[in-house]
Amino acid sequence: MAIQICKVCGNNFYARPSHIKKGWGVFCSRKCKHNGARNSVLINCFECGQLVYKTTSQMNRSKSGKLFCNKSCQTKWRNIEYSGKKHVGWKGGRTLYRKIMLKSSVPSQCAVCQKDDLRILVVHHIDQDHSNYNLENLVWLCHNCHYLVHHDKLAKQRFSSITKPS
């Protein structure tokens, strides 16, 4: 057996003389053969630093210029990079009213049906003015009651009788 140097990673490996004659003794493993045949480059993942092979077309396709080992690392980076003011859907922090309600002493339950599951509760503005953050203007409603308050006259009347100050 003859010692060869891998064309991709540079490691020494043993190759049979018959394989060298046929031109096969070029890569140390199937992985190196696959990556060497694709003209790929060994780079570090931008998020975790793991070594990964990327082709020139993959590198050219990256809009951010950052390359990742998998979608999980890319998602971790994107969640940090494109959050808050950098996010396309950012509206100037106007969704602050949910945090206001959570920090207040108002019990987290629907004002109409009394459900207390935070996963289905939304904050409703009594006067329909989304720039009014006063605690007196905010009330918890479940998704169902919130829909009815906006689209059903009877439910809207019932809700306004509940929320009227005495």
C-alpha positions in Angstrom: 0.0 0.0 0.0 1.2 3.5 -0.9 0.8 6.6 1.3 -1.1 9.3 -0.5 -2.1 12.8 0.5 -5.8 13.7 0.3 -6.6 16.4 -2.3 -9.3 18.0 -0.1 -8.2 17.8 3.6 -4.5 17.1 3.3 -4.5 14.0 5.5 -2.2 11.0 4.8 -4.0 7.8 3.9 -3.2 4.4 2.4 -4.2 3.6 -1.2 -3.8 0.4 -3.1 -1.4 0.6 -6.0 -4.1 -0.7 -8.4 -6.4 2.2 -7.3 -3.6 4.7 -7.8 -3.1 3.4 -11.4 -6.8 3.9 -12.1 -6.7 7.4 -10.7 -8.8 6.5 -7.6 -6.2 7.2 -4.8 -7.0 10.9 -4.6 -9.4 11.2 -1.6 -9.1 9.8 1.9 -12.8 9.2 2.4 -16.2 9.4 0.7 -16.9 12.7 2.4 -13.7 14.2 0.9 -14.5 12.7 -2.5 -17.9 14.2 -2.5 -16.7 17.6 -1.3 -13.6 17.5 -3.6 -15.7 16.7 -6.6 -18.0 19.7 -6.0 -15.1 22.2 -5.7 -16.1 23.1 -2.2 -14.2 25.0 0.5 -13.9 24.2 4.2 -15.2 27.1 6.3 -16.3 27.8 9.9 -20.0 28.1 10.7 -20.7 31.7 11.6 -22.8 30.7 14.7 -21.1 27.7 16.2 -17.7 27.6 14.5 -18.0 24.0 13.3 -16.0 23.2 10.1 -18.3 22.6 7.1 -17.8 22.3 3.3 -19.6 24.9 1.2 -19.6 25.2 -2.6 -19.0 28.4 -4.4 -22.6 28.6 -5.5 -23.7 28.2 -1.8 -21.4 31.0 -0.8 -22.6 33.2 -3.6 -26.3 32.6 -2.7 -25.8 33.9 0.9 -27.5 37.3 1.1 -25.9 38.2 4.4 -22.4 36.8 3.5 -22.6 34.5 6.6 -22.4 30.8 6.2 -23.8 28.2 8.6 -23.5 24.5 9.1 -27.3 23.9 9.2 -30.7 25.7 9.5 -30.6 25.6 13.2 -27.5 27.7 13.5 -28.9 30.1 10.8 -32.1 30.5 12.7 -30.3 31.2 16.0 -28.3 34.0 14.2 -31.4 35.4 12.4 -33.5 35.5 15.7 -30.8 37.7 17.2 -29.9 39.7 14.1 -33.4 40.5 12.8 -35.3 41.2 16.0 -36.7 44.5 17.4 -36.0 47.5 15.3 -34.2 45.5 12.7 -37.2 43.3 11.9 -39.3 44.1 8.8 -42.5 44.0 10.8 -41.3 46.3 13.6 -44.0 48.9 14.4 -42.1 51.0 16.8 -42.7 48.9 19.9 -46.5 49.4 19.9 -47.1 45.9 21.2 -46.0 47.0 24.6 -49.5 46.9 26.0 -49.3 43.1 26.6 -46.2 43.6 28.8 -48.0 46.4 30.6 -50.9 44.1 31.4 -48.7 41.3 32.5 -46.8 43.5 34.9 -49.9 45.1 36.3 -52.1 43.8 39.1 -54.9 43.1 36.7 -55.8 39.3 36.9 -54.9 37.5 33.7 -58.3 36.3 32.7 -60.9 37.1 30.0 -63.2 39.9 31.1 -66.2 38.2 29.5 -65.9 34.4 30.0 -63.2 34.3 32.8 -60.8 31.9 31.0 -57.3 32.3 32.5 -55.0 30.6 29.9 -52.4 33.1 28.8 -51.9 31.3 25.5 -55.4 32.4 24.3 -55.6 35.8 26.0 -55.1 39.0 24.0 -55.2 42.6 25.1 -58.2 44.6 23.9 -58.3 48.4 23.8 -61.7 49.5 25.1 -61.7 52.9 23.2 -60.2 51.2 20.1 -57.3 53.7 20.3 -54.1 51.6 20.0 -51.9 54.5 21.1 -53.7 54.8 24.4 -51.7 52.7 26.9 -53.6 53.6 30.0 -54.4 50.6 32.2 -58.0 51.7 32.4 -58.2 51.4 28.6 -56.8 47.8 28.4 -58.6 44.6 29.2 -57.9 40.9 28.8 -60.1 38.9 26.3 -59.7 35.4 25.0 -59.5 35.1 21.2 -63.2 34.0 20.9 -64.6 36.9 23.0 -62.2 39.4 21.3 -63.6 38.3 17.9 -67.2 38.6 19.1 -66.6 42.1 20.6 -65.4 43.3 17.2 -67.9 41.5 15.0 -71.1 40.8 17.0 -73.4 43.7 18.1 -74.9 41.8 21.0 -71.5 40.7 22.3 -70.3 44.3 21.9 -73.2 45.6 24.0 -72.6 42.9 26.7 -68.9 43.8 26.8 -69.5 47.6 27.1 -71.9 47.0 30.0 -69.2 44.9 31.8 -66.4 47.5 31.2 -68.4 50.7 32.0 -67.0 52.4 35.1 -69.5 52.5 37.9 
